[in-house]
Amino acid sequence: MKTIVFGLPGNEALSQSLAAILKSETGAVTVRYFPDGESYVRILSDVRQKQVILVCTLHQPDAKLLPLYFLARTARELGAAHITLVAPYLAYMRQDKQFNEGEAVTARYFADLLSGLVDKLITIDPHLHRFRHMQELYTIPAIALHAAPLLANWLKKHVPQPLLIGPDEESLQWVKEVATLAEAPYLVLTKTRLGDREVQVTQPEMAAYQKHTPVLVDDIISTARTMIETVQHLKRLTPQSPVCIGVHAVFAAGAHEELLQAGAGTIITCNTIVHLSNGITTDRLLAEAILSQV
Ligand code: R5P
């Protein structure tokens, strides 16, 4: 079956790179907004009997979802044989339970929505916490790729003696894997979240690691409060300037600058969300996952 790759606005570089790796066609699409804010979507390529790949990272998802919905519906109506959504960052994974009475469990509802729209989902390190597997949420095949080998390769090339630090229990899954692959020691801290922009992180025990470079590893950097708290501890506990690695550069307004000001020596992220901190490319990982299904 022929493959055609469409990039939603903001995803052009990744979709072109994927099409080049896959040696497939790049789809032509128009997405624009009417003066009243409604979306206009038009597919200009032939999608009949083709495997359609829609590339749309889902950072700040609310504005992206309707154009994506319209594009998927249009591709289906025009005769696409199979539609895969490549969303390197998958949103709405953190509200995975009702913390307070009356709250929407958006992880589940968002999964229902995407499951009804496309035939397959490919993503990277979704925030699986209380849900352990994608298939607990998604009714379509949903592939969760892992950036850990890419992070470990980056570390081996750039940081001679790293000590990996996970800022909370949830990060154990990433930190342990990266540390094993990079053959480095690791510590995992405990975090208490007091509000959207307020967290407390326990102090790392650094006495034995004064010559190591601390490397904070987390899946998401959003407000950066988790990393800032940890960096502030490290400033008191080691002379080495910390490296901060996040898979997904969500970065709320001002967060990247605040993390640099707090004392992060280097901030590196994967290109799952386009950001100036991107230093690790996931294109080949995604392309291999697409190839493995045909
Ligand atoms: C949640 O526990 C995640 O793994 C991250 O630690 C969290 O999303 C980071 O958020 P922030 O940058 O807002 O502290």
Boltz pocket constraint, residues with backbone or C-beta under 6 A from the ligand:
constraints:
  - pocket:
      binder: B
      contacts: [[A, 127], [A, 167], [A, 168], [A, 170], [A, 171], [A, 196], [A, 199], [A, 218], [A, 219], [A, 220], [A, 221], [A, 222], [A, 223], [A, 224], [A, 225], [A, 226], [A, 227]]
      max_distance: 6.0
